[in-house]
Amino acid sequence: MNYKVFTSESVCSGHPDKICDQVSDAILDAALLGDPMSRVAVETMVTTDQLIMAGEVTTQSKINYEDIARKTVCDLGYTDNTLNFCDRSKILVLIHQQSPDIALGVDKDGAGDQGMMFGYASNETPELMPLPIVLSHRLAQKIDEARENNILPYLRPDGKTEVTISYENGKPVKVERLIMAVPHKEEVDTPQIKTDLYKNVVLPVLSQYGLEFPEDQVIVNGTGRWIIGGPASDTGVTGRKIVVDTYGGMGRIGGGAFSGKDPTKVDRSGAYAVRYIAKNIVAAGLADRAEVQIAYVIGQRDPIAKAVETFGTEKATIAEIEKFAWGLLDLSVPGILKSLNLRRPIYRETARYGHFGRDNFPWEKIASR
């Protein structure tokens, strides 16, 4: 990696796009809970006082789409109608069954679509993830916790974080920039918000990674104030935060988003599989950085292509690394679903703070050797 500095961003769970991701994945979880063979492809859009769901669902589960959406919105803190979006806003459901043409291939254990997927890992953090995106996620999560636990009760849902890291010889050395934006009640001014966030968010997060950054250089709400956030000020759509969901821009990404899709969609399950492989390559000490690519065609079980890149950081021959990589996981569609146990309701939690870098997901496990 030749970057001298690298920047990544994350968003809080109440960001409009993340509202949509979590609603879509809450529907997926509800379908899988009663029927592990469910087929789901649901998109959500939110705007001023309105939530719309559209897509395809084929399941034996009984799903109350409106109730799931309202509960998710409430959980995310949108209970105040003065924000012009809340758990009492209008909801429109436009959902039908999966296309029979797609079902033909999936019924034979084939991929639900064509596409290519990338997985990435780096030894620069304990999570084996790039440091800029890890810090961005942890800051966003800590902002949410400060609001949800009434540590900073004047905060409102929504928010963004951005972190720039300096690198020397491909290794992170210090925080160069740290930016946060979060909506708040009108009576609180920016200097107080900055001081409170520094104490309750920035210091706890940076201390976990042995890092420091001065309070006077932190940027909070760059325009000076942010009173109304959420869908009333920014329309949200499922799948629009794919770089936030993956590696913060440092690793390449595939052509498809994740949320609202059941795991027969290799956009999702394939991306989880190659993260598992890349992480295990790095965890085994075979390379400092690894990127794995696979590609599928609709209706076929096995990938049509697969490749490993280690960016010159390999500690073994490429042949040895490839042998190790392709022995970790059966990359057929049913092989991924079975090996990672993906036909179960685990997905709503993936839809905030990134799909990678948290050990509670099966694709983050280190394989026994």
C-alpha positions as CSV (number, residue, x, y, z in Angstrom):
1,M,0.0,0.0,0.0
2,N,1.5,3.3,-1.1
3,Y,-0.9,5.7,0.6
4,K,0.7,8.1,3.0
5,V,-2.8,8.8,4.5
6,F,-6.0,7.0,4.2
7,T,-9.5,8.0,5.2
8,S,-12.6,5.9,5.9
9,E,-16.1,6.8,7.2
10,S,-18.9,5.1,9.0
11,V,-22.5,6.1,10.0
12,C,-24.6,5.7,13.1
13,S,-27.4,3.2,13.2
14,G,-30.0,6.0,12.7
15,H,-28.6,7.2,9.5
16,P,-31.3,7.1,6.8
17,D,-29.5,4.5,4.6
18,K,-28.9,2.3,7.7
19,I,-32.5,2.6,8.8
20,C,-33.3,1.0,5.4
21,D,-30.7,-1.7,5.7
22,Q,-31.9,-2.7,9.2
23,V,-35.6,-2.8,8.2
24,S,-34.7,-5.0,5.2
25,D,-32.6,-7.3,7.3
26,A,-35.2,-7.4,10.1
27,I,-37.7,-8.7,7.4
28,L,-35.1,-11.3,6.3
29,D,-34.6,-12.5,9.9
30,A,-38.3,-12.8,10.4
31,A,-38.6,-14.9,7.3
32,L,-35.6,-17.2,8.2
33,L,-36.9,-17.6,11.8
34,G,-39.9,-19.6,10.6
35,D,-38.6,-20.9,7.4
36,P,-34.8,-21.3,6.8
37,M,-35.4,-21.9,3.1
38,S,-37.0,-18.4,2.6
39,R,-36.1,-16.4,-0.4
40,V,-35.9,-12.7,0.3
41,A,-34.9,-9.6,-1.7
42,V,-36.4,-6.5,0.0
43,E,-35.5,-2.9,-0.6
44,T,-36.5,-0.1,1.8
45,M,-36.7,3.7,1.2
46,V,-37.3,6.3,3.8
47,T,-38.1,10.0,3.4
48,T,-40.1,12.7,5.2
49,D,-42.8,10.9,7.2
50,Q,-42.8,7.9,4.8
51,L,-41.3,4.4,4.6
52,I,-41.7,2.2,1.6
53,M,-40.8,-1.5,1.2
54,A,-40.6,-3.2,-2.1
55,G,-39.2,-6.5,-3.4
56,E,-39.7,-10.3,-3.5
57,V,-40.3,-12.7,-0.6
58,T,-41.1,-16.4,-0.9
59,T,-41.5,-18.0,2.6
60,Q,-43.7,-20.2,4.8
61,S,-43.3,-17.6,7.6
62,K,-46.1,-15.3,8.5
63,I,-44.6,-11.8,8.3
64,N,-46.3,-8.5,9.4
65,Y,-44.1,-6.2,7.3
66,E,-45.5,-3.0,8.8
67,D,-45.1,-4.1,12.4
68,I,-41.4,-5.1,11.7
69,A,-40.7,-1.7,10.1
70,R,-42.3,0.3,12.9
71,K,-40.5,-1.7,15.7
72,T,-37.2,-1.2,13.9
73,V,-37.7,2.5,13.5
74,C,-38.7,2.8,17.2
75,D,-35.6,0.8,18.3
76,L,-33.4,3.2,16.4
77,G,-34.8,6.2,18.4
78,Y,-37.2,7.7,16.0
79,T,-40.1,8.2,18.4
80,D,-40.4,12.0,18.2
81,N,-42.7,13.3,15.5
82,T,-41.0,16.7,15.5
83,L,-38.2,15.0,13.5
84,N,-40.8,14.6,10.6
85,F,-40.1,10.8,10.6
86,C,-40.9,8.4,13.4
87,D,-42.5,5.0,14.2
88,R,-45.9,6.4,13.4
89,S,-45.0,7.6,9.9
90,K,-46.8,6.3,6.8
91,I,-45.7,2.8,5.6
92,L,-46.3,1.4,2.1
93,V,-45.6,-2.3,1.4
94,L,-45.0,-3.4,-2.2
95,I,-43.8,-7.0,-1.8
96,H,-44.5,-10.1,-4.0
97,Q,-43.0,-13.5,-4.6
98,Q,-39.6,-14.3,-6.2
99,S,-39.4,-14.6,-10.0
100,P,-39.9,-18.2,-11.1
101,D,-37.0,-17.7,-13.6
102,I,-34.6,-17.0,-10.7
103,A,-36.1,-19.8,-8.6
104,L,-35.3,-22.3,-11.3
105,G,-31.6,-22.0,-10.6
106,V,-31.7,-21.5,-6.9
107,D,-33.9,-24.6,-6.5
108,K,-31.0,-26.6,-7.9
109,D,-28.6,-25.0,-5.3
110,G,-27.3,-22.6,-7.9
111,A,-26.3,-18.9,-7.3
112,G,-29.2,-16.5,-7.1
113,D,-27.4,-14.1,-9.5
114,Q,-24.1,-13.6,-11.3
115,G,-21.5,-11.4,-9.8
116,M,-18.0,-11.1,-8.3
117,M,-17.1,-10.7,-4.6
118,F,-14.0,-9.6,-2.7
119,G,-12.8,-10.4,0.8
120,Y,-10.0,-8.5,2.5
121,A,-8.0,-8.7,5.7
122,S,-5.0,-6.8,7.1
123,N,-2.9,-7.4,10.3
124,E,-3.0,-3.7,11.3
125,T,-5.7,-4.2,13.9
126,P,-6.7,-7.0,16.2
127,E,-9.9,-7.4,14.1
128,L,-7.6,-8.0,11.0
129,M,-9.3,-5.0,9.4
130,P,-8.0,-1.6,8.2
131,L,-7.6,0.8,11.0
132,P,-9.5,3.8,9.5
133,I,-12.8,1.8,9.1
134,V,-12.4,0.1,12.4
135,L,-12.1,3.4,14.2
136,S,-14.9,5.0,12.2
137,H,-17.2,2.1,13.2
138,R,-16.3,2.2,16.9
139,L,-16.8,6.0,17.1
140,A,-20.3,5.6,15.4
141,Q,-21.2,2.8,17.8
142,K,-20.0,4.8,20.8
143,I,-22.1,7.9,19.7
144,D,-25.2,5.6,19.5
145,E,-24.4,4.2,23.0
146,A,-24.1,7.7,24.4
147,R,-27.5,8.6,23.1
148,E,-29.3,5.3,23.9
149,N,-27.9,5.1,27.4
150,N,-28.8,8.8,28.1
151,I,-25.1,9.7,28.7
152,L,-25.7,12.5,26.2
153,P,-29.5,12.7,26.2
154,Y,-29.5,15.7,23.9
155,L,-28.3,13.7,20.9
156,R,-30.7,12.6,18.2
157,P,-30.6,9.6,15.9
158,D,-28.4,9.8,12.8
159,G,-24.7,10.7,12.6
160,K,-21.5,10.1,10.7
161,T,-17.8,9.6,11.6
162,E,-14.6,10.0,9.5
163,V,-11.1,9.1,10.4
164,T,-7.8,9.7,8.5
165,I,-4.8,7.6,9.4
166,S,-1.1,8.3,8.5
167,Y,0.9,5.4,7.2
168,E,4.6,4.7,7.0
169,N,5.8,1.7,5.0
170,G,2.2,0.4,4.8
171,K,1.7,0.5,8.6
172,P,-0.6,2.9,10.5
173,V,1.3,5.3,12.8
174,K,-1.2,8.0,14.0
175,V,-4.5,9.7,13.6
176,E,-4.4,12.7,11.3
177,R,-8.0,13.8,11.2
178,L,-11.1,12.9,13.2
179,I,-14.5,14.1,12.2
180,M,-18.0,13.5,13.7
181,A,-21.4,14.8,12.8
182,V,-24.4,14.2,15.0
183,P,-27.9,15.9,15.2
184,H,-28.9,17.3,18.6
185,K,-31.5,19.3,20.4
186,E,-31.5,23.0,19.6
187,E,-30.6,24.3,23.1
188,V,-27.2,22.6,23.1
189,D,-24.3,24.4,21.4
190,T,-21.4,22.9,19.4
191,P,-18.6,23.6,21.9
192,Q,-20.4,21.6,24.6
193,I,-21.2,18.8,22.1
194,K,-17.5,18.6,21.0
195,T,-16.3,18.4,24.6
196,D,-18.9,15.8,25.6
197,L,-18.2,13.7,22.5
198,Y,-14.4,13.9,23.1
199,K,-14.8,12.7,26.7
200,N,-17.4,10.0,26.1
201,V,-16.7,8.8,22.6
202,V,-13.2,9.7,21.3
203,L,-11.1,9.0,24.3
204,P,-12.6,5.6,25.1
205,V,-12.3,4.4,21.5
206,L,-8.8,5.7,20.8
207,S,-7.5,4.2,24.1
208,Q,-8.5,0.8,23.0
209,Y,-6.0,1.0,20.1
210,G,-3.3,2.9,22.0
211,L,-3.9,6.1,20.0
212,E,-4.2,9.8,20.9
213,F,-5.7,12.8,19.2
214,P,-6.1,16.4,20.7
215,E,-9.6,17.7,21.4
216,D,-8.9,21.0,19.7
217,Q,-8.3,19.3,16.4
218,V,-11.5,17.3,16.4
219,I,-14.2,18.5,14.0
220,V,-17.8,18.2,15.1
221,N,-20.7,19.3,12.9
222,G,-18.7,21.2,10.3
223,T,-21.5,23.6,9.4
224,G,-21.8,24.8,13.0
225,R,-25.0,22.9,14.0
226,W,-27.3,20.0,13.1
227,I,-30.8,20.1,14.5
228,I,-32.9,17.8,12.3
229,G,-31.3,14.6,11.0
230,G,-32.8,11.4,9.6
231,P,-35.0,10.8,6.6
232,A,-36.6,14.3,6.8
233,S,-33.3,15.8,5.8
234,D,-31.8,13.0,3.7
235,T,-33.7,10.2,1.9
236,G,-32.4,6.7,2.7
237,V,-32.2,3.6,0.5
238,T,-31.2,0.0,1.2
239,G,-27.7,-0.9,0.0
240,R,-26.3,2.5,-0.4
241,K,-23.5,2.2,2.2
242,I,-21.6,-0.7,0.6
243,V,-18.1,0.8,1.3
244,V,-19.1,1.5,5.0
245,D,-20.4,-2.1,5.1
246,T,-17.1,-3.6,3.8
247,Y,-13.5,-2.2,4.2
248,G,-13.8,1.5,4.1
249,G,-12.5,1.7,0.6
250,M,-9.1,0.0,1.3
251,G,-10.2,-3.4,0.0
252,R,-12.0,-3.7,-3.3
253,I,-15.7,-4.4,-3.2
254,G,-18.0,-6.5,-5.4
255,G,-20.9,-5.4,-7.5
256,G,-23.7,-6.0,-5.0
257,A,-25.0,-4.8,-1.7
258,F,-25.9,-7.1,1.2
259,S,-28.9,-6.1,3.3
260,G,-32.4,-7.4,2.5
261,K,-30.9,-10.4,0.6
262,D,-31.2,-14.0,1.8
263,P,-27.9,-16.0,1.6
264,T,-28.6,-17.8,-1.6
265,K,-27.7,-14.4,-3.1
266,V,-23.9,-14.7,-3.5
267,D,-23.6,-10.9,-3.4
268,R,-23.9,-11.5,0.3
269,S,-22.9,-15.1,1.1
270,G,-20.0,-15.1,-1.3
271,A,-18.6,-11.8,0.2
272,Y,-18.8,-13.4,3.7
273,A,-17.0,-16.5,2.4
274,V,-14.1,-14.6,0.9
275,R,-13.7,-12.4,4.0
276,Y,-13.4,-15.7,6.0
277,I,-10.7,-16.9,3.6
278,A,-8.8,-13.6,3.6
279,K,-9.0,-13.3,7.4
280,N,-7.7,-16.8,7.9
281,I,-4.8,-16.3,5.5
282,V,-3.6,-13.3,7.6
283,A,-4.4,-15.0,10.9
284,A,-2.3,-17.9,9.9
285,G,0.7,-15.6,9.3
286,L,0.8,-16.4,5.5
287,A,0.6,-12.7,4.6
288,D,0.2,-9.3,6.2
289,R,-2.6,-8.3,3.8
290,A,-4.8,-10.5,1.7
291,E,-7.6,-10.0,-0.8
292,V,-9.6,-12.9,-2.2
293,Q,-11.9,-12.7,-5.2
294,I,-14.6,-15.2,-6.5
295,A,-17.2,-14.9,-9.2
296,Y,-20.4,-16.8,-10.0
297,V,-22.9,-17.1,-12.8
298,I,-26.7,-17.4,-12.0
299,G,-28.0,-20.9,-11.5
300,Q,-24.6,-22.6,-11.1
301,R,-23.3,-24.0,-7.8
302,D,-19.6,-23.4,-8.1
303,P,-17.6,-20.2,-8.7
304,I,-16.4,-19.7,-12.2
305,A,-13.2,-17.9,-11.0
306,K,-11.2,-17.4,-7.9
307,A,-8.0,-15.6,-7.0
308,V,-5.8,-14.5,-4.1
309,E,-3.7,-11.2,-3.9
310,T,-1.2,-10.6,-1.1
311,F,0.3,-7.2,-2.3
312,G,3.9,-8.4,-1.8
313,T,3.4,-9.2,1.9
314,E,3.3,-13.0,1.6
315,K,5.3,-15.1,4.0
316,A,4.9,-18.3,1.9
317,T,4.7,-19.1,-1.8
318,I,1.6,-18.1,-3.7
319,A,1.0,-21.8,-4.4
320,E,1.1,-22.6,-0.7
321,I,-1.3,-19.7,0.1
322,E,-3.7,-20.8,-2.6
323,K,-3.7,-24.4,-1.4
324,F,-4.4,-23.2,2.1
325,A,-7.1,-20.7,0.9
326,W,-9.1,-23.1,-1.2
327,G,-9.0,-25.8,1.4
328,L,-10.7,-23.6,4.0
329,L,-14.2,-23.6,2.6
330,D,-16.4,-25.3,0.1
331,L,-17.2,-22.4,-2.2
332,S,-20.2,-24.0,-3.9
333,V,-23.4,-22.1,-2.9
334,P,-24.7,-24.9,-0.7
335,G,-21.2,-25.4,0.7
336,I,-21.0,-21.7,1.9
337,L,-24.5,-21.8,3.3
338,K,-23.8,-25.0,5.3
339,S,-20.2,-24.2,6.4
340,L,-21.0,-20.8,7.7
341,N,-24.5,-21.8,8.9
342,L,-26.2,-18.9,7.1
343,R,-29.8,-20.0,6.9
344,R,-30.7,-18.4,10.3
345,P,-31.8,-15.0,11.6
346,I,-28.4,-13.3,12.2
347,Y,-28.7,-10.4,9.7
348,R,-30.2,-7.3,11.3
349,E,-27.1,-6.9,13.5
350,T,-24.9,-6.9,10.4
351,A,-26.7,-3.9,9.0
352,R,-24.9,-1.4,11.3
353,Y,-21.2,-0.8,12.1
354,G,-20.1,-2.9,9.2
355,H,-20.4,-6.6,8.2
356,F,-16.8,-7.4,9.0
357,G,-14.5,-7.1,12.0
358,R,-16.9,-8.3,14.8
359,D,-16.3,-11.8,16.1
360,N,-20.0,-12.7,16.7
361,F,-20.4,-13.5,13.0
362,P,-19.5,-16.9,11.6
363,W,-17.4,-15.6,8.7
364,E,-15.1,-13.9,11.3
365,K,-14.0,-17.1,13.0
366,I,-10.5,-18.4,12.8
367,A,-10.3,-21.9,11.5
368,S,-8.6,-24.5,13.6
369,R,-5.3,-25.8,12.1
